[in-house]
Amino acid sequence: MRIQDCKEKELNKLVDLQAKLVKANEKLNAVVSYCDVDAQLENYTAPTDAPLYGTPVVLKDNISTKGVRTTASSRILDNYVPFYDATVVKKLRDAGAIFTCKSAMDELGMGGTGLNAYTGKVNNPYDLERITGGSSSGSAALVAAGLSPLAIGTDTGDSIRKPAAYCGIVGVKPTYGRISRYGVIPYASSLDHVGYFTTNIQDAALALEVMAGRDDQDMTSSYEEVAPYASLLKADLKGKKIGIISNVVDAIVDPRFRPSFDAFTKKLEQQGAILEMVTFDQDLMNALLPTYFIISNAEATANHSNLDGIRFGMREPGADLTEIMINSRTKGFSSEVRKRFVIGSYSLFTENQEKIFRKAQKVRRVIVEALDDALKNYDILLAPAAGTLAPKPDESFGEDLNNTFMVAENHMLLGNFSGYPSITVPYDVVDTMPVAINLLARAFDEQTMFNVAKGIEDITGLAGMTKEDF
Amino acid sequence: MEKDKAYFRKLANQIMFDLSDEELEELKKEFEVTIRKMDLLDKINTDDVKEMVYPFEGETHFLREDVVDRVVTQEEALANAPEVREGQVLVPKVVK
């Protein structure tokens, strides 16, 4: 589904789409709550030339919506109804968007599979048994299933770009500070980004134009000017210097990937792109995941200390305040999240701070400096977005230390550590499952990122790809 | 030093939740892998490197005069509270 197609349809078709969405969700399990489309249409005032006129949009369930339940797929927020809209919701509505639903996610964003939502596993439309990836699982599934041209997500580790890869759609994580995070339930504040899914690059460029811009209510929001990305969009590969991250390519062991990837890069060269292999220090690549794990869990532990069942959220009985909090948090968070909080808290202990938490923050800088050095020589860095096809739940990666997991499955953390813009674009279908590449560009250079992605899309011919028969 | 289940239960209770025996067992195992992963950072020389706290270090927020620009009503502020009495969040007696 494309934005332009939605703009050309009668508004009341959105009611039919909502019915289709409800039906499809029986198989996808991608929705936490539905939005009232009829009520939105009754009060609809957007002009027909609004950028998202008549466009259905899905919101990840960690994005605050006034009067609409917002749970972040956590039991502790199961009854939480915000009294205000996130800035991104306001911007989308002002641009003409109609919200269809709040999508399921790994609880509080803390997961990469789509297996850890309070509403259960989210299913991949390409193969319902397989995972979508996460944490923006429902958003990815619904765009891939042709039920929305645009879905909003958040990305702290690769939570938009990995599910985009597994579901065969475009996933954008813009520069840190590019889209306001005001009203978005946080995970790890120094790594959290708002981003989105589309089925094609033209829509991706337009969506950023709508959502980007300074917001005084988000202290990390950037003053950088927002470009008219969509009108400036131009497929551009000729003469572009693209560095392929060899550590990632070498870490992939699945034999089905290599022929497809090699054929793809050959086509890039035929279009005039200048490709070179870039090799990062392997110790730095191996440090990506532990650095992320330490920083993200520590920040999450602090951020979520306000979820205690006292002022809002699900309250469990207890004899006193302490018991209420302990009971509410024990029942309110899944095992997975509580275990992560313990690790986060451990690394923040006074005696561990220097050795663990501050060490991770220093390693983060060393990693970003190495990335900066690489980006001095290249317009774009490119790598396969994932090391495998979307796995089945029992094939999900253990937290082990092998190279495929540590590097091929986690290299997109480079975009979160640095804050630089990054996009996932499907490039082929292997054994009926989509595969994707990831691009990383310099800070605030989304235009180059989109232009190269458009060139790639023109080569692959996969713009608008969806999987509607599932 | 190997951490036992009591150690992890104490950590959990400090941040106001509990873990079942089964969860503590899982955490104990996962913690060993986590520590091995954390040890990978020791291979990176960070002498004279400053912590990176946020991606960009340019100023994006400033002190300003206090100006009322948004007001949350009492009704809105209490709308999600599980128990409310006389305009305040109700909890069991704190002072006995």
Chai-1 contact restraints between the chains, C-beta under 6 A:
chainA,res_idxA,chainB,res_idxB,connection_type,confidence,min_distance_angstrom,max_distance_angstrom,comment,restraint_id
A,Y80,B,N80,contact,1.0,0.0,6.0,A-B,restraint_1
A,F83,B,E76,contact,1.0,0.0,6.0,A-B,restraint_2
A,F83,B,A79,contact,1.0,0.0,6.0,A-B,restraint_3
A,Y176,B,P55,contact,1.0,0.0,6.0,A-B,restraint_4
A,S190,B,Y54,contact,1.0,0.0,6.0,A-B,restraint_5
A,M219,B,H61,contact,1.0,0.0,6.0,A-B,restraint_6
A,T220,B,T60,contact,1.0,0.0,6.0,A-B,restraint_7
A,D283,B,K43,contact,1.0,0.0,6.0,A-B,restraint_8
A,N286,B,L40,contact,1.0,0.0,6.0,A-B,restraint_9
A,A287,B,L40,contact,1.0,0.0,6.0,A-B,restraint_10
A,A287,B,L41,contact,1.0,0.0,6.0,A-B,restraint_11
A,A287,B,I44,contact,1.0,0.0,6.0,A-B,restraint_12
A,P290,B,K37,contact,1.0,0.0,6.0,A-B,restraint_13
A,P290,B,M38,contact,1.0,0.0,6.0,A-B,restraint_14
A,P290,B,L40,contact,1.0,0.0,6.0,A-B,restraint_15
A,P290,B,L41,contact,1.0,0.0,6.0,A-B,restraint_16
A,R311,B,A81,contact,1.0,0.0,6.0,A-B,restraint_17
A,R311,B,V89,contact,1.0,0.0,6.0,A-B,restraint_18
A,F312,B,N80,contact,1.0,0.0,6.0,A-B,restraint_19
A,R315,B,P82,contact,1.0,0.0,6.0,A-B,restraint_20
A,D320,B,P92,contact,1.0,0.0,6.0,A-B,restraint_21
A,L321,B,V91,contact,1.0,0.0,6.0,A-B,restraint_22
A,L321,B,V94,contact,1.0,0.0,6.0,A-B,restraint_23
A,M325,B,M16,contact,1.0,0.0,6.0,A-B,restraint_24
A,I326,B,M16,contact,1.0,0.0,6.0,A-B,restraint_25
A,I326,B,F17,contact,1.0,0.0,6.0,A-B,restraint_26
A,R329,B,M16,contact,1.0,0.0,6.0,A-B,restraint_27
A,R329,B,F17,contact,1.0,0.0,6.0,A-B,restraint_28
A,T330,B,F17,contact,1.0,0.0,6.0,A-B,restraint_29
A,T330,B,D18,contact,1.0,0.0,6.0,A-B,restraint_30
A,S335,B,E23,contact,1.0,0.0,6.0,A-B,restraint_31
A,R338,B,F17,contact,1.0,0.0,6.0,A-B,restraint_32
A,K339,B,L27,contact,1.0,0.0,6.0,A-B,restraint_33
A,F341,B,I15,contact,1.0,0.0,6.0,A-B,restraint_34
A,V342,B,L11,contact,1.0,0.0,6.0,A-B,restraint_35
A,V342,B,A12,contact,1.0,0.0,6.0,A-B,restraint_36
A,I343,B,T34,contact,1.0,0.0,6.0,A-B,restraint_37
A,S345,B,L11,contact,1.0,0.0,6.0,A-B,restraint_38
A,S345,B,I15,contact,1.0,0.0,6.0,A-B,restraint_39
A,R358,B,E51,contact,1.0,0.0,6.0,A-B,restraint_40
A,K359,B,L41,contact,1.0,0.0,6.0,A-B,restraint_41
A,Q361,B,E51,contact,1.0,0.0,6.0,A-B,restraint_42
A,Q361,B,M52,contact,1.0,0.0,6.0,A-B,restraint_43
A,K362,B,T46,contact,1.0,0.0,6.0,A-B,restraint_44
A,K362,B,V49,contact,1.0,0.0,6.0,A-B,restraint_45
A,K362,B,E51,contact,1.0,0.0,6.0,A-B,restraint_46
A,V363,B,L41,contact,1.0,0.0,6.0,A-B,restraint_47
A,V363,B,I44,contact,1.0,0.0,6.0,A-B,restraint_48
A,R364,B,M52,contact,1.0,0.0,6.0,A-B,restraint_49
A,R365,B,V49,contact,1.0,0.0,6.0,A-B,restraint_50
A,R365,B,M52,contact,1.0,0.0,6.0,A-B,restraint_51
A,V366,B,I44,contact,1.0,0.0,6.0,A-B,restraint_52
A,V366,B,V49,contact,1.0,0.0,6.0,A-B,restraint_53
A,E399,B,V33,contact,1.0,0.0,6.0,A-B,restraint_54
A,S418,B,P55,contact,1.0,0.0,6.0,A-B,restraint_55
A,G419,B,P55,contact,1.0,0.0,6.0,A-B,restraint_56
